[in-house]
Amino acid sequence: MPCDHDVVMDRYAFVVEELREQRFRRLRGFAADGRGKLTTWLMVVVGRLCVDHDRRKNGRAMSPGAREPAVPRRLVELVLDPEVIARIPDNAPSADEELERRQVLLEFDAAVATLSPADQLLVTLRYEDNRSAREIASLMSLRTPFHVYRRLNRVHESLRPMLMARANRERRVDGAGHELPAVQYIGER
């Protein structure tokens, strides 16, 4: 357990932000059916979020030679539809799921690379360096933090069509209306 006040406050801010995302999706996920207490459930969720925070800050142990795309998960969640995010597996993915996840994240990297250098700097400062809007406004000579948020919204809106077009191209349906996997092997239907 970290003792440094700054580390604790970083985790706290991260946990609050994650609990607030997607209109409090995690908090609404608690089932008040009498099988468990909210406090116990919340402790588990917060513990997992702290692990996520550490992984985002320090990274995961990667296999030698593997290249993980450098797209912060928070940026992905702000730009992509929840349906697309749901198709990106979070834990122990199969080989097909891992391939699809890497393809989506590599395309996301490529889409970010099409942004202007100033917008790429904005994305880096906000999502990779985790800087506040006030710091970014100062560094980029923007008048107020509000201008940072407005510009970030424009960046999100410019990325969304590029990435959603890819998601729609990939969504294939068989004759019965079932979604087919993104990767199919020869001889597989």
N, C-alpha and C positions, 0 to 999 in steps of 0.2 A: 504494500500500500504506500503510495507516494506521500512524503511529508512536506514537500515543497509547496507553498501556498499557490504559486503560479500554475504548477502542474494540476493541482486540485481544481483551481478555478477554470483552467482550460477544459478539463474533463467535465466539470459542471456545465459550462456553456455548451459543450458538444452534446451532452445528454439532453439538455433542455431543447436545443435546436432539433435534435433527432426526434424527440417526443412530439414536437410541434409540427413536424413535416407532414405533408399530405393530410392536412386537417386533422391532426392528432390520430392518425391511423393506428399506431401502436396502442395508444391508450384505449381506443374504441375496441381493440381486439380482446380486451379482458372479458371473459364470460363470467358473469355474476350468477353462477348456477349453484353456489353453495359448496362446491368441491374444493375451493381454495380461497384464500384471503387476498384482497387487493395488495396489501403490503408485501406479502410473500412474492406474488407475481411481479410486482414492481421491482423488488430487489433483484430478481432474476433478469428482468429486462435491462435494468440499469447496469448490472454486472456485465452482461453481454455487450452493451453499448460501450462500456469502458474498455473491453477487449478490442472492439472495433476501433475506438479512438487510438489505442496504442498501435494497432496494426496500420492505421492510416498515417500515424506520425512516424513510426519506425519501420514499417513495411513487414511483409511476411518473409519467411525463409523460402527462397525460390530454388528450384532445381538448377544445376549449372547449365548455362547456355540458354535458359528460358528468358524471353523478353516479355515482360508484362507491359501492356500499353499504359501510358502515363496519364490516363484520364481519371480525375478524381470522381469517386462515386457520387458525391453531392452534386456535381455539375451534371452528371448523367441523369440523376433524379429530377433535376429542374427542367431539363430539356426534353427528355423522352416521355412518351405516354406510359402510364402504369402498366398497360398490357405488354409493352415491349420490355419494360424493366422486369416484369414477372417471368419473362422467358430467359432472362440472364440468371443462371443459377448462382446461388450464394455459397453452397457448401457441398463438398464431395461430388462434383458433377461427373457424369459419364463422359466418355471421350467425345461423343457427338455434341453434348451440351457444352463442353469446354471449348471445342472447336467453334461452335456458334458464338459463344460468349467472346472469344478472342476476336472473331471476325467483326462482331458488332463494335467492340472497343477499338479495334484498329481503324475501322471506318470512322468512328468518332474522332480518333486522333487525326485522321486525314481531313475531316471536316473542320476541326479546330485550326489546322494548318492553313486552310483557305482564308481565314480571317485576316484582317489587316494587322500589321505588326503592333499597332496600339491596342487593338482588341485582344490579340494574343497575350500581350503584357498584362492587360486587365484580367484575363482569365487566369494567368499564372499567379498574379498577386492575390487574387481572391480565393482560388480553389486549390492551388498548390502550396502557396505560402501562408494561407489562412489569415490574410491581413484584413483589418476592419475597413469599412467604407471610408471612414475618416482618414485612415492612413493612406489609402489608395488615392483619395482626392488630393491629399497633400503631395504625394509622390508624382502623380500624373497631372498636376496643376489644374484640377477640376475645381469649380467654385465651392461645391458643397457635397456631402455624402449622398444627397438626393440625386445628384448628377451621376454618381457612380452607379446607383441602383437603376436609374433610367437607362444608362448605357448597357449595363448587364442584361436588362430585359430585352434590349434590341439585339444583343449578341445571342441570347437564348432563342429569340424569334427567328434569327437568321440561320441558326443551326438546325432548328426543328424540321423545316421542310426537307432539308438534305437527308436527314437521318430517317425521317418517316417515309420518304420515298423508297429507301432501301428496305425498310421493314415491310412495306406493302409489296415490294417485288418478291421478297422472300416468303411471304405467306402464300402457301399453295394449298389447295383443297382437292381431295379426291372426289370421285363420283358420288359418294354418300354424304358429302359435306363435312368430312373430318379433315382437320388440318394435318398435312403431311409434315414429316420432320424436314429440317433444313438440309440435312445430309442424308442421301440415300445411297445404298450400296448396290452394285450390279446384282440383278436377280431378285432384289427386294421390291415389294410392291407397297 
